[in-house]
């Protein structure tokens, strides 16, 4: 999961699935933004969304991103959840499913294998706990004045459990609190575009500072993304590549001015 600031201090999450056929209900499906599109481009992924900003549509066209649009030609793959429409509003009600998407893909005309020469240069190991890391059993990540994420390490399960808005972040398919093996917090330039909607411009090119959390410990890293078509990669202070723990990963992309705090009991 990647989480980005979009506008008005709110954030949106982008879920990356290695095999969408194994996924249940997906949602809510929201509109595209350039940073989401660039994330998909770097992973050579098919992007699923519902509408989007003018910039995002231009980027999908110019970068040749295969995508399914809940407000476009693929709208039959999506539905509105009546209960969510009533409790959360129309914009929080659009859903799809792994079954719908995987059934559609063979007839979509999209390329279903990675492009020639594509590799994902990130290594995963059985235990990604930083050997020389500092203790980090609870991590708070300030995205904005409106949103702070909280990640608390559960040693018994080896996962960082996620909270937002003073409540557990719950998986709608399992009703369980979401937990991840790896947590990455990346800092970059995040500025207001100045348009009427207050859309934010998130700079994903180049490199910047970050922190990696795994196994209840933290280690400083540098992130790299050399072009639109490159994925994020990470190096340690020694220059060696970061090896993450096998499992789910949560990536928080925040402003250089935002704070990250670790708290020990």
ABEGO torsion letter per residue (X at the ends): XBBBBABGGBBBBBBBBABAAABBBBOBBBBBBAAAAAAAAAAGBBBBBBEEBAAAAAAAAAAGBBBBBAABAAAAABBBBAAAAAAAEAAAABBBBAAAAAAAAAAAGBBABBBBGBBBABBBBABABBAABBBBABBBBBABAABBBBBBBBAAAGBBBBBBGGBBBBBAAAGBBBBBABBBBBBBBBBBAGBAAGBBBBBABEBBBBBBBBGGBBBBBBBBBABAABBBBBBBAAGBBBBBBBEBBBBBBBBAABBBBBBBX
